Amino acid sequence: MITASICTIGDEILIGQIVDTNSSYISKALNSIGVKVRYMFSIGDDRNEIINNLSNCLKETDIVIVTGGLGPTKDDITKDALAALSGATGYYQSPQQLAIVKRILSARKIELLDVNLDQASVPDSCKVIPNELGTAPCMVFNFSEDKFGHKAVLYSLPGVPYEAERLLDAVVESIKQNFTLERICHRTILTFGIAESVLAKQIEAWEDALPKWLHLAYLPNATLGVRLRLSCFDSELPGRIESIDEQISKLKDILGDSIYGSDADSLQSILPHLLQGPPQASYQETLAVAESCTGGRLSELITSVAGCSAYYKGSITAYANEVKINVLGVDADIIKKHGAVSQQCAEAMAKATTLTMDSDYAIATTGIAGPGGGSKEKPVGTCWIAAAHRDRVTGEIEVISKQIFSMSSRSVNVQRFAANALNLLRLLIKRKLF
């Protein structure tokens, strides 16, 4: 199997000033074409460290992808290190990248300086993949067997995430042309509302009966739930894809409604199908949200899906009690008697939202995200969520609710509250439809 290393360069990554998202994106792209990532690491802005670490990677793996350290400032030294590593005798200016540099700076009304021109200058030991979105190109270094004991290729990408992502398509095509790749098949089943330990026990017999060539991984996530990934590294052999499908069918029989999707699905991405159905569906229903402790997170998730305007009416962030009462229309006596963080308040918020926003469905959250504000009766991490459905014919409103506990940081608590609210809505919709 063809293997790869992914390396990010820059002191800003090592001190935690910025978060490395490039490695994850690159790893997914490589995996999708049958390249196994063996190493993933970061190096500071030190010439010798860059050369030594990348040399080791080129010895150990067939492909090395580097991001970062290609800017116009003196602290960006990756290009110089790569020139030394590859035995370059000089530099040449890429005409294509130079034209892009001039175009970008002209559009931004920035003076063209020598440091900008240097961005289009690359070691004579590399080939260039032009970067249409930035000033630093992708540099491709090919190494013969004499250098590292096997054929190896190094791709150096700019560190800016959207530039690296745009260039990655061309890198993938280059890899396909240079290497004979083995197919990898990944199928992911998404579950929610069931703890990883409970899930493992529930599917223990199924897991034990899996074929030896089929590998299972548990991938828990606060927003997505527990993902179950089935992997096969010889997927082109006859019958194996069909066998994976059979195993997934058995898994669905065991877990039932705990499964909400597969592969790239999310709780918010399945809403169009649940609320609007296929084009020929007889139902076209709408959704609105009332948020207290989630503070807009639910709306953010829902509106991250393209086309959500077809079913999403909007959100009221009813953080203060007076907003719950005066804007949503929650009875003040409910809050006075039971408190804002209560089943009664959450259900009242959801019901009121269907009327205030004239929607078919509504979800509501009210809780204590922390780090302060908790009590013995209602500790930090307590949340009540509710989902409601309004019958357009009878006017009756059905509501279901659930208490959630998430004893984590404020941000993680908010994520879990929002995800659980979406899942509760999913279960209510499924019950109404099926």
C-alpha positions as CSV (number, residue, x, y, z in Angstrom):
1,M,0.0,0.0,0.0
2,I,1.2,3.5,-0.8
3,T,1.9,5.5,2.4
4,A,2.2,9.2,3.2
5,S,3.3,11.6,5.8
6,I,1.7,15.0,6.5
7,C,3.7,17.8,8.0
8,T,2.7,21.3,9.0
9,I,5.4,23.9,9.5
10,G,5.3,27.0,11.7
11,D,6.0,28.0,15.2
12,E,2.4,29.4,15.4
13,I,1.1,25.9,15.3
14,L,3.4,24.6,18.0
15,I,2.5,27.4,20.4
16,G,-1.2,26.9,19.8
17,Q,-1.7,30.3,18.2
18,I,-3.6,28.7,15.2
19,V,-5.3,25.4,14.8
20,D,-4.1,23.0,12.2
21,T,-7.1,22.1,10.0
22,N,-5.0,21.3,6.9
23,S,-3.8,17.9,8.2
24,S,-7.3,16.6,8.7
25,Y,-8.5,17.7,5.3
26,I,-5.4,16.3,3.5
27,S,-5.6,13.0,5.4
28,K,-9.3,12.5,4.3
29,A,-8.4,13.2,0.7
30,L,-5.5,10.8,0.7
31,N,-7.5,8.1,2.4
32,S,-10.2,8.4,-0.2
33,I,-7.8,7.4,-3.0
34,G,-6.2,4.5,-1.2
35,V,-3.2,6.2,0.4
36,K,-2.5,5.3,4.0
37,V,-1.3,8.1,6.2
38,R,1.4,6.8,8.6
39,Y,2.6,10.0,10.2
40,M,1.1,13.4,10.9
41,F,3.2,16.1,12.8
42,S,4.3,19.7,13.1
43,I,7.7,21.3,12.9
44,G,8.8,24.8,14.0
45,D,10.5,27.3,11.8
46,D,14.0,25.8,12.1
47,R,15.8,24.9,8.8
48,N,17.7,21.9,10.2
49,E,14.6,20.5,11.9
50,I,12.7,20.8,8.7
51,I,15.4,19.0,6.6
52,N,16.0,16.2,9.1
53,N,12.3,15.5,9.7
54,L,11.3,15.6,6.1
55,S,14.3,13.4,5.2
56,N,13.1,10.7,7.7
57,C,9.6,10.9,6.3
58,L,10.8,10.5,2.7
59,K,12.7,7.4,3.8
60,E,9.7,5.9,5.6
61,T,6.8,6.8,3.2
62,D,6.2,7.2,-0.5
63,I,4.5,10.6,-0.3
64,V,5.1,13.7,1.9
65,I,2.7,16.6,1.9
66,V,3.9,19.8,3.6
67,T,1.9,22.9,4.4
68,G,3.1,26.2,5.7
69,G,6.3,28.3,5.8
70,L,5.9,29.8,2.3
71,G,5.0,33.4,3.0
72,P,6.9,36.5,1.9
73,T,8.4,37.2,5.3
74,K,11.9,36.3,6.6
75,D,10.5,33.7,9.1
76,D,9.2,31.6,6.3
77,I,12.1,29.3,5.5
78,T,10.4,26.1,4.1
79,K,11.4,26.9,0.5
80,D,15.1,27.3,1.4
81,A,15.0,24.1,3.4
82,L,13.4,22.2,0.5
83,A,16.0,23.6,-1.9
84,A,18.7,22.1,0.3
85,L,16.9,18.8,0.8
86,S,16.4,18.3,-2.9
87,G,19.9,19.4,-4.0
88,A,18.7,22.5,-6.0
89,T,21.4,24.5,-7.7
90,G,19.4,27.7,-7.9
91,Y,16.0,29.2,-8.4
92,Y,13.7,30.0,-11.3
93,Q,10.7,32.2,-11.6
94,S,7.4,30.5,-12.5
95,P,5.7,32.6,-15.2
96,Q,2.3,31.3,-14.3
97,Q,2.6,32.0,-10.6
98,L,4.2,35.4,-11.3
99,A,1.1,36.4,-13.4
100,I,-1.1,35.3,-10.6
101,V,0.9,37.3,-8.0
102,K,0.6,40.5,-10.1
103,R,-3.1,40.0,-10.7
104,I,-3.9,39.4,-7.0
105,L,-1.9,42.4,-5.8
106,S,-3.3,44.6,-8.4
107,A,-6.9,43.6,-7.5
108,R,-6.1,44.4,-3.8
109,K,-4.4,47.7,-4.8
110,I,-1.2,46.5,-3.1
111,E,2.2,47.7,-4.3
112,L,4.3,45.0,-6.0
113,L,7.5,44.6,-4.0
114,D,10.5,42.3,-4.4
115,V,9.2,40.0,-1.6
116,N,6.1,39.5,-3.6
117,L,8.0,38.7,-6.7
118,D,10.1,36.2,-4.7
119,Q,6.9,34.2,-4.0
120,A,6.9,33.1,-7.7
121,S,10.6,32.1,-7.4
122,V,11.1,28.3,-6.7
123,P,14.0,25.9,-6.5
124,D,15.1,24.5,-9.9
125,S,14.7,21.0,-8.5
126,C,10.9,21.3,-8.4
127,K,7.8,21.5,-10.7
128,V,5.1,24.0,-10.0
129,I,1.3,23.7,-9.6
130,P,0.1,27.3,-9.8
131,N,-1.9,28.6,-6.9
132,E,-4.8,30.7,-8.3
133,L,-5.9,31.9,-4.8
134,G,-2.6,33.1,-3.4
135,T,0.9,34.1,-4.1
136,A,2.8,30.9,-3.1
137,P,2.6,28.0,-5.5
138,C,2.6,24.3,-4.8
139,M,6.1,22.9,-5.3
140,V,6.5,19.3,-6.4
141,F,9.8,17.5,-5.7
142,N,10.4,14.0,-7.2
143,F,13.1,11.8,-5.6
144,S,14.6,8.8,-7.3
145,E,15.3,5.5,-5.6
146,D,19.0,6.5,-5.2
147,K,18.1,9.2,-2.7
148,F,15.8,7.4,-0.2
149,G,15.8,3.8,-1.3
150,H,12.5,4.1,-3.1
151,K,10.6,6.5,-5.4
152,A,9.2,9.4,-3.3
153,V,7.4,12.6,-4.0
154,L,7.1,15.7,-1.8
155,Y,4.4,18.3,-2.3
156,S,4.8,21.7,-0.5
157,L,1.5,23.6,-0.1
158,P,0.9,27.0,1.3
159,G,-0.4,27.0,4.9
160,V,-3.5,29.1,4.3
161,P,-6.3,26.5,4.5
162,Y,-8.5,27.6,1.6
163,E,-5.4,27.8,-0.7
164,A,-4.2,24.4,0.4
165,E,-7.6,22.8,-0.1
166,R,-8.0,24.3,-3.6
167,L,-4.5,22.9,-4.6
168,L,-5.2,19.5,-3.1
169,D,-7.3,18.4,-6.1
170,A,-4.3,18.9,-8.4
171,V,-2.1,17.1,-5.9
172,V,-4.5,14.1,-5.7
173,E,-4.5,13.9,-9.5
174,S,-0.7,14.0,-9.5
175,I,-0.5,11.2,-7.0
176,K,-2.9,9.1,-9.1
177,Q,-0.6,9.5,-12.1
178,N,2.6,8.7,-10.2
179,F,1.5,5.7,-8.1
180,T,-0.5,2.5,-8.5
181,L,-3.1,2.8,-5.7
182,E,-5.0,0.2,-3.8
183,R,-8.6,0.9,-3.2
184,I,-9.9,1.5,0.3
185,C,-13.5,1.3,1.2
186,H,-14.9,3.1,4.2
187,R,-18.5,3.0,5.2
188,T,-19.6,5.0,8.3
189,I,-22.8,4.6,10.2
190,L,-23.9,7.5,12.4
191,T,-25.6,6.9,15.8
192,F,-26.9,9.3,18.4
193,G,-28.3,9.1,21.9
194,I,-26.4,6.0,22.9
195,A,-23.1,6.1,24.9
196,E,-20.1,4.5,23.3
197,S,-19.8,1.9,26.1
198,V,-23.5,1.0,25.9
199,L,-23.2,0.8,22.1
200,A,-20.2,-1.5,22.2
201,K,-22.1,-3.9,24.5
202,Q,-25.2,-3.8,22.4
203,I,-23.4,-4.7,19.2
204,E,-20.8,-7.0,20.8
205,A,-22.1,-10.2,19.1
206,W,-22.4,-8.5,15.7
207,E,-18.8,-7.1,16.0
208,D,-17.4,-10.5,17.0
209,A,-19.0,-12.1,14.0
210,L,-17.5,-9.6,11.5
211,P,-15.1,-11.1,8.8
212,K,-11.5,-10.7,9.7
213,W,-10.8,-8.5,6.7
214,L,-13.5,-6.0,7.8
215,H,-12.2,-3.5,10.4
216,L,-14.5,-1.6,12.9
217,A,-13.6,1.7,14.6
218,Y,-15.6,3.7,17.1
219,L,-15.5,7.5,16.6
220,P,-17.3,9.5,19.3
221,N,-18.1,13.1,18.7
222,A,-20.1,15.6,20.8
223,T,-22.1,16.9,17.8
224,L,-22.2,13.9,15.5
225,G,-22.7,11.1,18.1
226,V,-20.8,7.9,17.9
227,R,-19.7,7.0,14.4
228,L,-19.1,3.4,13.5
229,R,-16.6,3.1,10.6
230,L,-16.2,-0.1,8.7
231,S,-13.0,-0.3,6.6
232,C,-11.9,-2.8,3.9
233,F,-8.5,-2.5,2.3
234,D,-9.2,-5.1,-0.5
235,S,-12.5,-3.8,-1.7
236,E,-12.0,-4.7,-5.3
237,L,-12.1,-8.4,-4.5
238,P,-15.5,-9.9,-5.6
239,G,-18.3,-9.8,-3.1
240,R,-16.7,-7.7,-0.4
241,I,-18.7,-4.5,-1.0
242,E,-21.9,-6.6,-0.9
243,S,-20.7,-8.2,2.3
244,I,-20.3,-4.8,3.9
245,D,-23.8,-3.9,2.9
246,E,-25.1,-7.1,4.5
247,Q,-23.3,-6.3,7.8
248,I,-24.7,-2.7,7.8
249,S,-28.2,-4.1,7.3
250,K,-27.7,-6.4,10.3
251,L,-26.4,-3.4,12.3
252,K,-29.5,-1.4,11.5
253,D,-31.8,-4.2,12.7
254,I,-29.9,-4.1,16.1
255,L,-29.7,-0.4,16.6
256,G,-33.0,0.8,15.0
257,D,-33.7,4.6,15.6
258,S,-30.3,5.1,17.2
259,I,-29.0,5.3,13.6
260,Y,-29.7,8.6,11.9
261,G,-27.4,8.5,8.8
262,S,-24.3,7.4,7.1
263,D,-20.9,8.7,5.9
264,A,-21.0,12.5,5.6
265,D,-24.5,13.0,7.1
266,S,-25.1,15.1,10.2
267,L,-28.1,15.8,12.3
268,Q,-28.7,19.0,10.5
269,S,-28.0,17.7,7.0
270,I,-30.9,15.2,7.2
271,L,-33.5,17.8,8.0
272,P,-34.4,18.6,4.4
273,H,-35.4,14.9,3.8
274,L,-37.3,14.7,7.1
275,L,-39.2,18.0,6.7
276,Q,-39.6,18.3,3.0
277,G,-39.2,14.7,1.8
278,P,-38.5,13.8,-1.8
279,P,-39.9,16.0,-4.6
280,Q,-43.1,13.9,-4.9
281,A,-43.8,14.0,-1.1
282,S,-47.1,15.2,0.1
283,Y,-45.6,17.0,3.1
284,Q,-43.6,20.2,3.1
285,E,-43.2,21.2,6.7
286,T,-41.4,24.0,8.4
287,L,-39.2,24.5,11.5
288,A,-38.5,27.3,14.0
289,V,-36.2,27.4,17.0
290,A,-36.3,29.0,20.5
291,E,-32.8,29.0,22.2
292,S,-31.8,30.0,25.6
293,C,-28.6,28.1,26.7
294,T,-27.5,27.3,23.2
295,G,-27.4,31.0,22.3
296,G,-27.8,30.6,18.5
297,R,-25.8,27.4,18.1
298,L,-28.9,25.5,16.9
299,S,-29.7,28.1,14.3
300,E,-26.0,28.1,13.2
301,L,-26.2,24.3,12.6
302,I,-29.5,24.4,10.8
303,T,-28.4,27.3,8.5
304,S,-25.1,25.6,7.6
305,V,-27.2,23.4,5.2
306,A,-27.6,24.9,1.8
307,G,-31.3,25.4,0.9
308,C,-32.5,25.5,4.5
309,S,-34.6,28.6,3.6
310,A,-37.2,26.1,2.1
311,Y,-38.1,24.8,5.6
312,Y,-36.4,27.0,8.3
313,K,-38.3,30.0,9.5
314,G,-35.9,31.4,12.0
315,S,-34.8,31.5,15.7
316,I,-35.6,33.5,18.8
317,T,-32.7,33.6,21.2
318,A,-34.7,33.9,24.4
319,Y,-31.9,34.1,26.8
320,A,-33.5,36.3,29.4
321,N,-36.8,35.3,31.2
322,E,-38.5,38.5,30.0
323,V,-37.9,37.5,26.4
324,K,-39.3,34.0,27.1
325,I,-42.4,35.7,28.5
326,N,-42.8,38.8,26.4
327,V,-41.6,37.6,23.0
328,L,-42.3,33.9,23.0
329,G,-45.4,34.1,25.1
330,V,-44.4,31.6,27.8
331,D,-46.7,31.9,30.9
332,A,-44.8,33.8,33.6
333,D,-46.3,31.5,36.2
334,I,-44.5,28.5,34.6
335,I,-41.1,30.1,35.2
336,K,-42.0,31.4,38.6
337,K,-43.2,28.0,39.8
338,H,-40.8,25.6,38.0
339,G,-37.8,27.9,37.0
340,A,-36.5,28.7,33.5
341,V,-34.5,25.4,33.4
342,S,-37.3,23.0,33.6
343,Q,-39.4,20.5,31.6
344,Q,-42.4,22.8,31.8
345,C,-40.5,25.8,30.5
346,A,-38.9,24.0,27.7
347,E,-42.2,22.5,26.5
348,A,-43.9,25.9,26.8
349,M,-41.1,27.5,24.7
350,A,-41.5,24.9,22.0
351,K,-45.2,25.2,21.9
352,A,-45.2,29.0,21.8
353,T,-42.6,29.0,19.0
354,T,-44.8,27.0,16.7
355,L,-47.5,29.8,17.1
356,T,-45.2,32.8,17.2
357,M,-43.2,31.7,14.2
358,D,-46.2,29.9,12.4
359,S,-44.2,26.7,12.0
360,D,-45.1,23.1,11.8
361,Y,-42.2,22.0,14.1
362,A,-40.2,23.8,16.8
363,I,-37.4,22.9,19.1
364,A,-36.4,24.7,22.3
365,T,-33.5,24.6,24.7
366,T,-33.1,26.0,28.2
367,G,-30.3,25.1,30.6
368,I,-27.1,26.0,32.4
369,A,-24.0,25.9,30.1
370,G,-21.6,27.0,32.8
371,P,-19.1,27.5,34.2
372,G,-21.2,29.3,36.8
373,G,-25.0,29.5,37.4
374,G,-25.6,26.0,38.7
375,S,-27.2,24.9,41.9
376,K,-27.5,21.6,43.9
377,E,-30.8,20.9,42.3
378,K,-29.8,22.0,38.8
379,P,-26.0,21.7,38.5
380,V,-24.0,23.2,35.6
381,G,-24.5,21.1,32.5
382,T,-28.2,20.6,33.1
383,C,-30.5,21.2,30.1
384,W,-34.1,20.6,29.1
385,I,-34.9,20.3,25.4
386,A,-38.2,20.1,23.8
387,A,-39.6,19.4,20.3
388,A,-43.1,20.3,19.2
389,H,-45.4,19.6,16.3
390,R,-48.5,21.7,15.4
391,D,-51.3,20.0,13.5
392,R,-52.4,22.5,10.8
393,V,-55.9,21.0,10.7
394,T,-56.8,20.5,14.4
395,G,-54.5,23.1,15.8
396,E,-53.3,20.6,18.4
397,I,-49.7,20.8,19.5
398,E,-47.8,17.6,20.5
399,V,-44.6,18.1,22.4
400,I,-41.9,15.8,23.7
401,S,-39.0,16.7,26.0
402,K,-35.9,15.3,27.5
403,Q,-33.4,16.3,30.2
404,I,-29.7,16.3,29.2
405,F,-26.6,16.4,31.4
406,S,-23.3,17.4,30.0
407,M,-20.6,17.9,32.6
408,S,-18.0,19.4,30.4
409,S,-16.7,22.9,29.3
410,R,-19.2,25.6,28.4
411,S,-18.5,25.2,24.6
412,V,-18.9,21.4,24.7
413,N,-22.0,21.7,26.8
414,V,-23.6,24.0,24.2
415,Q,-22.6,21.7,21.4
416,R,-24.2,18.7,23.1
417,F,-27.4,20.6,24.0
418,A,-27.8,21.6,20.4
419,A,-27.1,18.2,19.0
420,N,-29.5,16.5,21.4
421,A,-32.2,19.0,20.5
422,L,-31.8,18.2,16.8
423,N,-31.9,14.5,17.6
424,L,-35.1,14.9,19.6
425,L,-36.7,16.7,16.6
426,R,-35.6,13.9,14.4
427,L,-37.3,11.3,16.6
428,L,-40.5,13.3,16.8
429,I,-40.6,13.8,13.0
430,K,-40.0,10.1,12.4
431,R,-42.8,9.2,14.8
432,K,-45.2,11.5,13.0
433,L,-44.2,10.2,9.6
434,F,-43.9,6.5,10.2
